[in-house]
Amino acid sequence: MKRTILAVATSFLCISCTAVIDEASLLPTLKAPEASDVLRPPENYTLSEEIIELGTLGKVHIVRLDNPNTDDVVIINGGSGHFTQRASRGFARIAHMSGSDILTYDYPGRGGTTLAATADTLIAMGPELVAAYRRIGWLKNGQNYVYGFSFGGSNASNMARVGGFNGLILDSTTSDIVALGRNMSPQAVRPFVRLKIDGDLSRFDYFSYAVSARVPILLLSASEDELATPAIIQDFATKLRAEGADVTQSSSSGGHGRAIYGDDTLVAIRDFMAKTKK
């Protein structure tokens, strides 16, 4: 998510200025993966890929890593730098922890996905993609979860509110975009930089999506994370609980993006899935 708030970079050069977090900040243009970056399925999993039409929104590149021994599913929503082509390690880790099928996709402008990178498109994308997974038979009536890392937490919550999921797993993420943006700037200039959210982007209401999903939430954090700090994650948990959300928390060592590799996280995810099994 470090790249999602590009406006912050310009703020380093001024004193007492305002930086706007807008739609263009969500999914920056990034260098495409190298040809040598090949998505590889975990052991005993089968890889399937398709380009599908998502209603009037455009085309989306979707990926399935299928465990033939289960109908359970985890839908993965990556961070702002996510490309399916180079996410083999993270997918394998979540497959190992859950034993589930893995469903995922590429964000607008990446991997063959042609959707516009706008707030309105992202709002529509989550429910439409869940419907598409069900329509093609990748999402069935097993034990189903949505996972989101960093920026992907907002998309995961948007999917979960559709219904039909056992739980929502939010990894190193918060709905407080301003707090994350502030942590991207050097400490020396933080007192002089004001951040605000563009009106269009504010319609993509992460917090409301997470609350309205009405499913148990597992909130993961990393103790050395300098972006989604433990304090920011705790504040997010407190606000969710205040709105009636059932929130379980787990922390592992490491920085941003390392939570899923901790032994504590493995235990937490397996316990969470056992507790929420229907």
C-alpha positions in Angstrom: 0.0 0.0 0.0 3.1 2.3 0.1 2.4 3.3 -3.5 -1.3 4.1 -3.1 -0.9 7.6 -1.8 1.3 9.2 -4.4 0.4 12.7 -3.5 2.3 12.4 -0.3 5.6 12.4 -2.2 5.1 16.0 -3.4 4.3 17.2 0.1 7.9 16.6 1.2 9.0 19.7 -0.8 6.6 22.1 0.9 5.8 23.4 4.4 2.3 23.5 5.7 0.8 22.2 2.5 -2.2 19.9 1.7 -1.9 16.7 -0.3 -5.0 15.1 -1.8 -5.5 11.4 -1.8 -7.5 10.7 -5.0 -8.5 7.9 -7.3 -5.2 8.1 -9.2 -3.4 7.3 -5.9 -5.1 3.9 -5.5 -3.6 1.9 -8.3 -0.4 3.5 -9.6 1.1 2.5 -12.9 3.8 0.0 -12.1 6.4 -1.9 -14.1 5.0 -5.1 -15.5 6.4 -8.4 -14.2 9.3 -9.9 -16.1 8.8 -12.9 -18.4 10.6 -15.0 -15.8 8.0 -14.2 -13.2 5.7 -17.1 -13.6 2.8 -18.0 -11.4 3.3 -21.5 -10.0 0.6 -23.4 -8.2 1.3 -24.9 -4.8 2.0 -28.6 -4.6 -1.0 -30.7 -5.4 -2.9 -27.6 -6.7 -4.0 -27.0 -10.3 -3.8 -23.6 -11.9 -6.5 -22.2 -14.1 -6.6 -18.7 -15.7 -9.4 -16.9 -17.6 -10.2 -13.4 -19.0 -13.8 -12.8 -18.3 -16.3 -10.0 -19.1 -17.5 -8.4 -15.9 -20.8 -6.9 -17.0 -20.3 -3.5 -18.6 -17.2 -2.8 -16.5 -14.7 -4.5 -18.8 -12.4 -7.6 -18.8 -10.8 -9.1 -15.7 -8.0 -11.6 -15.5 -9.0 -14.2 -12.9 -7.0 -17.0 -11.4 -7.9 -20.3 -9.7 -5.6 -22.5 -7.7 -7.7 -25.6 -7.2 -7.2 -28.1 -4.4 -9.1 -31.1 -5.7 -9.9 -32.3 -2.2 -12.1 -29.4 -1.2 -14.8 -26.9 -2.3 -13.6 -24.4 0.4 -12.4 -21.1 -1.0 -10.3 -18.1 0.0 -10.6 -15.1 -2.4 -7.4 -13.1 -2.2 -7.3 -9.3 -2.8 -3.7 -8.2 -3.0 -2.1 -4.9 -2.1 -1.7 -1.9 -4.4 1.4 -3.5 -6.0 -0.3 -6.8 -6.6 0.3 -8.8 -9.8 -0.9 -12.4 -9.9 2.0 -13.3 -12.0 4.5 -12.7 -9.2 2.5 -13.7 -6.2 3.2 -17.5 -6.0 4.8 -17.4 -2.6 2.0 -15.5 -0.9 -0.7 -17.7 -2.6 1.2 -20.9 -1.5 1.4 -19.6 2.1 -2.4 -18.9 2.3 -3.1 -22.3 0.6 -0.9 -24.0 3.2 -2.6 -22.3 6.1 -6.2 -22.8 4.8 -6.1 -25.9 2.6 -8.7 -24.1 0.5 -8.9 -23.3 -3.2 -7.4 -19.9 -3.9 -9.3 -17.4 -6.2 -7.7 -14.1 -7.2 -7.5 -11.5 -10.0 -5.5 -8.7 -11.4 -6.4 -5.1 -10.7 -7.2 -2.5 -13.5 -4.4 -2.1 -16.0 -2.6 -5.3 -15.0 -2.5 -8.8 -16.3 -5.1 -8.2 -19.0 -7.7 -6.5 -16.8 -9.1 -3.6 -18.6 -11.4 -2.0 -16.0 -11.0 1.7 -15.3 -9.2 2.5 -12.1 -11.9 4.6 -10.6 -13.8 4.5 -7.3 -17.1 3.8 -9.0 -15.5 0.8 -10.9 -14.0 -0.6 -7.7 -17.3 -0.3 -5.9 -19.1 -2.3 -8.6 -16.2 -4.7 -9.2 -16.4 -6.6 -5.8 -20.0 -7.8 -6.0 -19.7 -8.4 -9.8 -16.6 -10.5 -9.4 -18.2 -12.6 -6.6 -21.2 -13.2 -8.9 -18.9 -14.2 -11.7 -16.9 -16.7 -9.6 -20.3 -18.3 -8.6 -21.5 -18.3 -12.2 -18.5 -20.2 -13.6 -18.5 -22.6 -10.7 -15.3 -21.5 -8.9 -17.2 -20.3 -5.8 -19.5 -23.0 -4.5 -21.2 -23.8 -1.2 -18.1 -24.7 0.8 -16.5 -22.8 3.7 -15.7 -19.5 1.9 -13.6 -16.5 3.1 -12.4 -13.2 1.7 -8.8 -12.1 2.4 -7.4 -8.6 1.8 -3.8 -7.4 2.3 -3.2 -3.6 2.8 -5.1 -1.8 0.0 -6.8 -5.1 -0.7 -8.7 -5.0 2.6 -11.1 -2.5 1.1 -11.8 -4.7 -1.9 -12.2 -7.8 0.4 -14.7 -6.0 2.5 -16.6 -4.9 -0.5 -16.9 -8.5 -1.6 -17.8 -9.8 1.8 -20.8 -7.5 2.1 -22.4 -9.5 -0.8 -23.0 -12.4 1.6 -22.3 -16.1 1.5 -19.0 -15.9 3.3 -17.9 -17.5 6.6 -15.5 -14.7 7.5 -13.3 -11.8 6.4 -9.5 -11.8 6.9 -7.9 -8.3 6.9 -4.1 -8.3 6.9 -2.1 -5.2 7.8 -4.8 -2.8 6.7 -7.2 -0.1 7.9 -9.9 2.1 6.5 -8.0 5.2 7.8 -6.2 6.2 4.6 -5.1 9.5 6.0 -3.2 7.8 8.9 -1.4 5.5 6.4 -0.5 8.5 4.2 0.9 10.3 7.2 3.1 7.3 8.0 4.6 7.4 4.5 6.1 10.8 5.0 9.3 11.5 6.9 8.7 12.2 10.6 10.3 15.7 10.3 7.7 16.9 7.9 4.6 15.2 9.3 3.5 18.1 11.5 3.4 20.4 8.4 1.6 18.1 6.0 -2.2 18.0 5.8 -3.9 15.1 4.0 -7.4 15.0 2.7 -9.5 12.5 0.7 -10.9 13.4 -2.6 -14.7 13.4 -2.8 -14.9 10.7 -5.5 -12.7 8.4 -3.5 -14.7 8.9 -0.3 -17.5 7.0 -1.9 -15.4 3.8 -1.8 -16.4 3.3 1.9 -14.1 0.6 3.3 -15.3 0.9 6.9 -19.0 0.6 6.0 -18.3 -2.4 3.8 -16.5 -4.2 6.6 -19.3 -3.5 9.1 -22.1 -4.3 6.7 -20.6 -7.7 5.8 -21.9 -8.9 9.2 -19.4 -11.8 9.3 -16.6 -12.5 11.8 -13.4 -10.6 11.1 -9.8 -11.7 11.7 -7.5 -8.7 11.8 -3.8 -9.5 11.3 -0.9 -7.2 12.1 2.9 -7.2 12.1 4.7 -5.9 15.2 7.4 -3.9 13.2 5.0 -2.6 10.5 5.8 1.1 10.1 2.9 1.7 7.7 -0.1 -0.1 9.2 1.3 0.2 12.7 0.1 -1.8 15.6 -1.6 1.4 17.0 -3.4 2.0 13.7 -4.6 -1.6 13.6 -5.8 -1.4 17.2 -7.7 1.8 16.4 -9.4 0.0 13.4 -10.3 -2.9 15.6 -11.8 -0.7 18.3 -13.9 1.2 15.8 -15.2 -2.0 14.1 -16.2 -3.4 17.5 -18.0 -0.2 18.4 -20.2 -0.8 15.4 -20.9 -4.4 16.5 -18.4 -6.3 14.4 -17.0 -9.6 15.8 -13.2 -9.0 15.6 -10.4 -11.3 16.4 -6.9 -10.0 16.4 -3.5 -11.7 15.8 0.0 -10.2 15.6 3.2 -11.7 14.3 6.7 -10.3 14.0 8.1 -8.5 10.9 7.3 -5.5 8.8 4.5 -4.7 6.3 3.6 -7.8 4.3 5.2 -10.2 6.7 2.2 -11.1 8.9 1.1 -14.1 7.0 4.5 -15.8 7.3 4.4 -15.9 11.1 3.7 -19.1 13.1 1.2 -17.1 15.2 -0.8 -16.2 12.0 -0.9 -19.8 10.9 -2.5 -20.8 14.2 -4.8 -17.8 14.2 -6.1 -18.4 10.7 -6.7 -22.1 11.3 -8.5 -21.3 14.6 -10.6 -18.6 13.0 -11.7 -21.0 10.2 -12.5 -23.7 12.7 -14.5 -21.3 14.8 -16.5 -19.9 11.8 -17.1 -23.2 10.1 -20.8 -23.7 9.3 
